[in-house]
């Protein structure tokens, strides 16, 4: 068995090397035709060191960044060829590929950066952290009650832009010596002002149910995924009624670690295809597209796992059910919304039709929902989160101006450390962010 595992690892490494070299060659050809930012032309950067497997984390910020770029020059710094090739085609703001640390050094020397945003906790973030005279700001890629939302890594950033008071409460409970009043700024969920995508079906009188599970996780404490435990039973029950339309949107990484989880996902996809074949008007949807937003707004009821998807849906203010993890080691913070949420146990998944009916028409459930929407996001009026995001940036830029005036002088950074790493292109399923 050990020899077999070694062979598999060797093949994976060789495959990654071949793919990486191919991507680098393709990117080199592409960059020859791409204009590069002029000196001192970028004031705000988003640092994205991950590979294309985690592009969903940056994509949800495209629209808010495009809006921000109307006032301040914005660019996305990338370190992976595979991610860069995709983002050059889809990003609304310039993409700058800086594979080596010396490339990063040169960019920092050439640009007068005020703010650098981070959407995840990739370990390569620390290659950017060492540069002073700019604000390092964590914006995350979603709001949730996962343990990921209270990691001590929050302390590494100058500031964190969080959704609302619930996030501050969560950080206060979990982190020692972290001053949430000065280190966090509440902005709501600006992505909710830019929900995108057109309906891929013709609306009718069916109840639309969005099932948006997370992946299986790479450790027991993060094993929140429900596809294998809940998913097949609940989707099968909903498809059988003729009165529901199912939108199945699994996390992009679903099944990359656990074979059983992958098979359950494929079973659900096959069941949706079979239901559409039986009833052409059903228009059930397996959604793996890039556009995010229409699913949350269109669904009458949503079913999710403990993940950022819960809070994306919460911002819409419509009925929500959360699948309870079957792994007892999966950490659940019940001090916030999850302590008052509508939970679905695996044993009850087959009874999902009656549960959907109950939460959809329960005045008590709607009242609780409205309370937690305000607690997590504050004012969710259209455009309000975008206004608060802009106000936060204005505040940070003004603070940068003040410090720059006090500490004017040589802006040069130190020489690169020859032992520090480069960007890579390995789509490793054990990557920390989820």
C-alpha positions as CSV (number, residue, x, y, z in Angstrom):
1,X,0.0,0.0,0.0
2,X,2.8,2.4,0.8
3,X,4.5,1.8,-2.5
4,X,1.2,2.4,-4.3
5,X,0.7,5.7,-2.5
6,X,4.2,6.7,-3.3
7,X,3.6,6.0,-7.0
8,X,0.3,8.0,-7.0
9,X,2.1,10.9,-5.3
10,X,4.9,10.8,-7.9
11,X,2.4,10.8,-10.7
12,X,0.6,13.7,-9.2
13,X,3.8,15.7,-8.8
14,X,4.9,14.9,-12.3
15,X,1.5,15.9,-13.7
16,X,1.6,19.2,-11.7
17,X,5.0,20.0,-13.1
18,X,4.0,19.3,-16.7
19,X,0.8,21.4,-16.3
20,X,2.7,24.2,-14.6
21,X,5.3,24.5,-17.3
22,X,2.5,24.4,-20.0
23,X,0.6,27.2,-18.2
24,X,3.8,29.3,-17.8
25,X,4.5,29.1,-21.5
26,X,1.0,30.0,-22.4
27,X,1.0,32.9,-20.0
28,X,4.3,34.2,-21.2
29,X,2.9,34.4,-24.7
30,X,-0.2,36.1,-23.4
31,X,1.6,38.7,-21.4
32,X,3.6,39.8,-24.4
33,X,0.4,41.4,-25.6
34,X,-0.9,42.6,-22.3
35,X,-0.2,46.2,-21.2
36,X,1.6,46.5,-17.9
37,X,0.7,49.2,-15.3
38,X,2.7,52.4,-15.5
39,X,4.8,53.5,-12.6
40,X,2.7,54.9,-9.7
41,X,-0.5,54.1,-11.5
42,X,-2.0,51.6,-8.9
43,X,-3.2,52.7,-5.5
44,X,-5.2,49.7,-4.4
45,X,-4.2,46.1,-5.0
46,X,-5.9,42.8,-4.2
47,X,-3.4,40.1,-3.5
48,X,-4.4,36.6,-4.7
49,X,-1.7,34.0,-4.5
50,X,-4.0,31.0,-5.0
51,X,-4.4,28.7,-8.0
52,X,-7.5,28.5,-10.2
53,X,-9.2,26.0,-7.9
54,X,-10.0,28.9,-5.5
55,X,-10.9,31.5,-8.1
56,X,-14.5,31.6,-6.6
57,X,-13.0,33.6,-3.7
58,X,-11.9,36.5,-5.9
59,X,-14.7,36.4,-8.4
60,X,-17.3,37.5,-5.9
61,X,-15.3,40.7,-5.4
62,X,-15.1,41.6,-9.2
63,X,-18.1,43.8,-9.2
64,X,-17.3,45.8,-6.0
65,X,-13.7,46.2,-7.2
66,X,-14.9,47.5,-10.6
67,X,-17.1,50.1,-8.7
68,X,-14.1,51.0,-6.6
69,X,-11.9,51.5,-9.6
70,X,-14.1,54.3,-10.8
71,X,-12.4,56.4,-8.1
72,X,-9.0,54.7,-7.2
73,X,-6.8,52.7,-9.6
74,X,-7.2,49.0,-8.7
75,X,-5.3,45.9,-9.8
76,X,-5.2,42.3,-8.8
77,X,-1.8,40.7,-8.0
78,X,-1.6,37.1,-8.9
79,X,1.2,34.5,-8.3
80,X,-0.2,31.4,-10.2
81,X,-0.1,31.0,-14.0
82,X,-3.3,28.9,-14.1
83,X,-5.3,31.5,-12.1
84,X,-3.8,34.4,-14.1
85,X,-4.7,32.9,-17.5
86,X,-8.4,32.7,-16.4
87,X,-8.5,36.1,-14.7
88,X,-6.9,38.0,-17.7
89,X,-10.1,37.0,-19.6
90,X,-12.7,37.8,-16.9
91,X,-11.4,40.4,-14.4
92,X,-12.9,43.9,-14.7
93,X,-9.7,45.4,-13.3
94,X,-6.1,44.9,-14.4
95,X,-4.3,41.7,-13.4
96,X,-0.6,41.8,-12.7
97,X,1.3,38.5,-12.6
98,X,4.2,38.5,-10.2
99,X,5.5,34.9,-9.9
100,X,8.8,35.6,-8.2
101,X,9.4,37.5,-5.0
102,X,11.8,39.8,-6.9
103,X,8.9,40.6,-9.2
104,X,6.8,41.5,-6.2
105,X,9.6,43.7,-4.8
106,X,9.8,45.6,-8.1
107,X,6.0,46.1,-8.2
108,X,6.0,47.5,-4.7
109,X,8.9,49.9,-5.6
110,X,7.1,51.0,-8.7
111,X,3.7,51.6,-7.3
112,X,2.6,53.8,-4.4
113,X,0.1,51.4,-2.8
114,X,-2.3,52.7,-0.2
115,X,-4.2,49.5,0.5
116,X,-3.7,45.8,-0.2
117,X,-6.8,43.6,0.2
118,X,-6.7,39.8,0.9
119,X,-9.6,37.5,0.2
120,X,-8.2,34.4,1.9
121,X,-5.5,33.1,4.3
122,X,-3.0,31.6,1.8
123,X,0.4,31.2,3.4
124,X,1.9,33.2,0.6
125,X,0.1,36.3,2.0
126,X,3.1,36.7,4.3
127,X,5.3,37.4,1.3
128,X,3.3,40.6,0.8
129,X,2.8,41.3,4.5
130,X,6.4,42.3,5.0
131,X,6.0,45.6,3.1
132,X,5.1,48.5,5.3
133,X,3.8,51.9,4.3
134,X,0.5,50.4,3.1
135,X,-2.5,49.0,4.8
136,X,-2.9,45.3,4.7
137,X,-6.7,44.6,4.9
138,X,-8.5,41.3,5.1
139,X,-11.9,41.3,3.3
140,X,-12.4,37.6,3.2
141,X,-14.5,35.8,0.6
142,X,-17.6,35.4,2.6
143,X,-19.3,35.8,6.0
144,X,-19.9,32.6,8.1
145,X,-19.7,31.0,11.5
146,X,-17.0,28.5,10.4
147,X,-14.0,28.3,12.6
148,X,-12.2,29.9,9.7
149,X,-13.9,33.2,10.6
150,X,-12.1,33.3,14.0
151,X,-8.6,32.3,13.1
152,X,-5.8,34.1,14.9
153,X,-4.6,35.1,11.5
154,X,-6.9,38.1,11.7
155,X,-4.3,39.7,13.9
156,X,-1.8,39.7,11.0
157,X,-3.8,42.4,9.2
158,X,-3.9,46.1,9.9
159,X,-7.6,46.0,9.5
160,X,-10.4,43.6,8.6
161,X,-13.6,44.6,6.7
162,X,-16.3,42.6,8.3
163,X,-20.0,42.3,7.5
164,X,-21.6,43.5,10.8
165,X,-21.9,43.3,14.5
166,X,-22.2,39.5,14.6
167,X,-18.7,39.2,13.1
168,X,-17.3,41.6,15.8
169,X,-19.1,39.6,18.5
170,X,-17.6,36.4,17.1
171,X,-14.1,37.7,17.0
172,X,-14.4,39.2,20.5
173,X,-15.4,35.8,21.9
174,X,-12.7,33.8,20.2
175,X,-9.5,36.0,19.9
176,X,-7.5,37.1,22.9
177,X,-6.2,40.7,22.9
178,X,-7.8,41.6,19.5
179,X,-9.3,45.1,19.6
180,X,-12.4,44.7,17.3
181,X,-13.4,48.3,17.7
182,X,-10.2,49.6,16.1
183,X,-9.1,46.7,13.9
184,X,-12.5,46.0,12.2
185,X,-14.7,48.1,10.0
186,X,-18.3,47.0,9.4
187,X,-19.4,47.2,5.7
188,X,-22.2,44.7,5.2
189,X,-22.0,42.5,2.1
190,X,-21.2,44.7,-0.9
191,X,-21.4,41.7,-3.2
192,X,-25.2,41.6,-2.5
193,X,-25.5,44.9,-4.4
194,X,-24.1,43.2,-7.5
195,X,-25.9,39.8,-7.8
196,X,-25.4,38.7,-11.3
197,X,-26.7,36.1,-13.8
198,X,-30.0,35.6,-15.6
199,X,-32.5,32.9,-14.8
200,X,-31.8,29.7,-16.8
201,X,-35.4,28.6,-16.6
202,X,-38.9,30.0,-17.2
203,X,-40.5,30.8,-13.8
204,X,-43.8,29.1,-13.0
205,X,-45.8,28.1,-9.9
206,X,-43.2,25.6,-8.6
207,X,-41.5,26.3,-5.3
208,X,-37.8,26.9,-6.1
209,X,-35.4,25.3,-3.7
210,X,-31.7,26.1,-3.8
211,X,-29.4,23.3,-2.4
212,X,-25.9,24.8,-2.0
213,X,-23.7,22.5,0.0
214,X,-20.1,23.1,0.9
215,X,-17.2,20.7,0.2
216,X,-16.3,17.8,2.5
217,X,-13.3,19.7,4.1
218,X,-9.8,18.5,4.6
219,X,-10.0,17.8,8.4
220,X,-12.7,16.7,10.8
221,X,-13.1,20.1,12.4
222,X,-14.1,21.5,9.0
223,X,-16.3,18.6,7.9
224,X,-19.4,20.6,7.3
225,X,-20.4,19.2,3.9
226,X,-23.8,17.4,3.6
227,X,-23.8,16.0,0.0
228,X,-23.1,12.4,1.2
229,X,-25.2,12.5,4.4
230,X,-28.2,14.7,3.4
231,X,-28.0,15.6,-0.3
232,X,-29.1,12.5,-2.2
233,X,-32.2,12.0,0.1
234,X,-33.4,15.6,0.0
235,X,-32.9,16.1,-3.7
236,X,-34.6,12.8,-4.5
237,X,-37.6,13.8,-2.4
238,X,-37.9,17.3,-4.0
239,X,-37.5,16.0,-7.5
240,X,-40.4,13.5,-7.0
241,X,-43.1,16.0,-6.1
242,X,-43.6,17.8,-9.4
243,X,-44.2,20.9,-7.4
244,X,-40.6,21.9,-6.8
245,X,-37.7,23.2,-8.9
246,X,-34.3,22.2,-7.6
247,X,-31.1,24.3,-8.1
248,X,-28.1,22.3,-7.1
249,X,-25.0,24.4,-6.7
250,X,-22.2,22.5,-4.9
251,X,-19.0,24.0,-3.7
252,X,-16.4,24.0,-6.6
253,X,-14.1,21.7,-4.5
254,X,-16.8,19.1,-3.7
255,X,-15.4,15.6,-3.9
256,X,-11.7,16.5,-4.3
257,X,-10.8,14.8,-1.0
258,X,-13.4,12.1,-0.3
259,X,-14.5,9.6,-2.9
260,X,-17.9,8.9,-1.3
261,X,-18.6,12.6,-1.4
262,X,-17.7,12.8,-5.1
263,X,-20.0,9.8,-5.9
264,X,-22.9,11.3,-4.0
265,X,-22.5,14.6,-6.0
266,X,-22.5,12.7,-9.2
267,X,-25.6,10.8,-8.1
268,X,-27.4,14.1,-7.5
269,X,-26.4,15.4,-10.9
270,X,-27.6,12.3,-12.6
271,X,-30.9,12.4,-10.8
272,X,-31.5,16.0,-11.9
273,X,-30.7,15.0,-15.5
274,X,-33.1,12.1,-15.3
275,X,-35.9,14.3,-13.8
276,X,-35.5,16.8,-16.6
277,X,-35.7,14.0,-19.2
278,X,-38.9,12.7,-17.7
279,X,-40.5,16.2,-17.4
280,X,-39.2,18.7,-19.9
281,X,-41.0,21.5,-18.1
282,X,-39.3,20.8,-14.8
283,X,-36.1,22.7,-15.6
284,X,-34.2,21.6,-12.5
285,X,-30.7,23.1,-12.6
286,X,-27.2,21.7,-11.9
287,X,-25.3,25.0,-11.5
288,X,-21.5,25.1,-11.8
289,X,-21.3,28.5,-13.5
290,X,-19.3,31.5,-12.6
291,X,-22.2,33.9,-12.1
292,X,-23.3,34.1,-8.5
293,X,-26.4,35.9,-7.2
294,X,-29.4,34.9,-9.2
295,X,-29.6,31.6,-7.4
296,X,-29.9,33.3,-4.0
297,X,-32.4,35.8,-5.1
298,X,-34.6,33.4,-7.1
299,X,-34.9,30.6,-4.5
300,X,-38.1,30.5,-2.4
301,X,-36.2,28.4,0.1
302,X,-32.5,27.7,0.4
303,X,-30.7,24.7,1.9
304,X,-27.0,25.1,2.8
305,X,-24.3,23.8,5.0
306,X,-22.3,25.8,7.6
307,X,-20.5,28.0,5.1
308,X,-20.4,31.5,3.7
309,X,-23.3,30.5,1.5
310,X,-25.5,30.7,4.6
311,X,-24.7,34.4,5.0
312,X,-24.9,35.2,1.3
313,X,-28.5,33.9,1.5
314,X,-29.1,35.5,4.9
315,X,-28.4,38.9,3.2
316,X,-31.4,38.2,0.9
317,X,-33.7,37.8,3.9
318,X,-35.6,34.8,2.6
319,X,-36.2,31.3,4.2
320,X,-33.1,29.2,4.9
321,X,-32.4,25.7,6.2
322,X,-29.0,24.5,7.3
323,X,-27.8,20.9,7.1
324,X,-26.4,19.8,10.5
325,X,-23.0,18.2,10.1
326,X,-22.9,14.5,10.9
327,X,-19.3,14.6,12.0
328,X,-19.4,15.5,15.7
329,X,-15.9,17.1,15.4
330,X,-17.2,19.8,13.0
331,X,-17.1,23.0,15.0
332,X,-20.4,25.0,15.2
333,X,-20.5,28.4,16.8
334,X,-24.1,28.5,18.2
335,X,-23.6,31.8,20.0
336,X,-24.8,33.6,16.8
337,X,-27.3,32.9,14.0
338,X,-26.5,29.2,14.0
339,X,-27.9,29.0,17.5
340,X,-31.3,30.1,16.2
341,X,-31.3,28.7,12.7
342,X,-33.6,26.1,11.1
343,X,-31.5,22.9,11.2
344,X,-31.9,19.8,9.1
345,X,-30.6,16.5,10.5
346,X,-29.5,13.8,8.2
347,X,-32.2,11.5,9.5
348,X,-34.9,14.0,8.4
349,X,-33.5,14.7,5.0
350,X,-36.1,12.5,3.2
351,X,-38.9,14.6,4.9
352,X,-37.6,17.8,3.3
353,X,-40.8,18.6,1.5
354,X,-42.8,19.2,4.7
355,X,-39.9,21.0,6.3
356,X,-39.7,23.4,3.3
357,X,-43.4,24.0,3.5
358,X,-43.2,24.8,7.2
359,X,-40.2,27.3,7.1
360,X,-41.6,29.0,4.0
361,X,-44.9,30.0,5.7
362,X,-43.9,30.4,9.3
363,X,-44.3,33.9,10.7
364,X,-42.1,33.0,13.7
365,X,-39.3,31.8,11.4
366,X,-39.5,35.0,9.3
367,X,-39.3,37.2,12.4
368,X,-36.1,35.4,13.6
369,X,-34.7,35.7,10.2
370,X,-35.2,39.4,10.0
371,X,-33.5,39.9,13.4
372,X,-30.4,38.0,12.3
373,X,-30.2,39.7,8.9
374,X,-29.8,43.0,10.7
375,X,-27.4,41.6,13.2
376,X,-25.1,40.2,10.6
377,X,-25.3,42.9,7.9
378,X,-26.9,46.0,9.3
379,X,-28.9,48.0,6.7
380,X,-29.4,45.8,3.6
381,X,-31.1,48.5,1.5
382,X,-29.9,48.3,-2.1
383,X,-26.5,50.1,-2.5
384,X,-26.0,50.6,1.3
385,X,-23.2,48.0,1.6
386,X,-21.4,49.5,-1.4
387,X,-21.6,52.9,0.2
388,X,-20.1,51.6,3.4
389,X,-17.3,49.8,1.5
390,X,-16.4,53.0,-0.3
391,X,-16.5,54.9,3.0
392,X,-14.1,52.4,4.6
393,X,-11.7,52.8,1.7
394,X,-11.9,56.6,1.9
395,X,-11.1,56.4,5.6
396,X,-8.1,54.1,5.0
397,X,-6.8,56.3,2.1
398,X,-7.1,59.4,4.2
399,X,-5.2,57.7,7.0
400,X,-2.5,56.6,4.6
401,X,-2.1,60.2,3.4
402,X,-1.7,61.3,7.0
403,X,1.0,58.8,7.7
404,X,2.7,59.4,4.3
405,X,3.0,63.1,5.2
406,X,4.5,62.3,8.6
407,X,7.0,59.7,7.3
408,X,7.9,61.0,3.9
409,X,11.2,59.8,2.6
410,X,12.8,56.8,0.9
411,X,10.1,54.4,-0.2
412,X,12.4,51.6,-1.3
413,X,12.0,48.2,0.1
414,X,14.8,45.8,1.1
415,X,16.3,43.4,-1.4
416,X,14.5,40.1,-2.0
417,X,15.3,37.1,0.2
418,X,16.8,34.5,-2.2
419,X,15.3,31.7,-0.2
420,X,11.7,32.9,-0.3
421,X,9.4,31.0,-2.7
422,X,7.8,31.7,-6.0
423,X,4.2,31.5,-7.1
424,X,3.2,28.0,-8.2
425,X,0.5,26.2,-10.2
426,X,-0.3,23.1,-8.2
427,X,-4.1,22.7,-7.8
428,X,-3.6,21.1,-4.4
429,X,-6.9,19.8,-2.8
430,X,-5.4,20.3,0.6
431,X,-5.2,24.1,0.1
432,X,-6.4,25.7,3.4
433,X,-9.1,28.0,2.2
434,X,-12.6,26.8,1.8
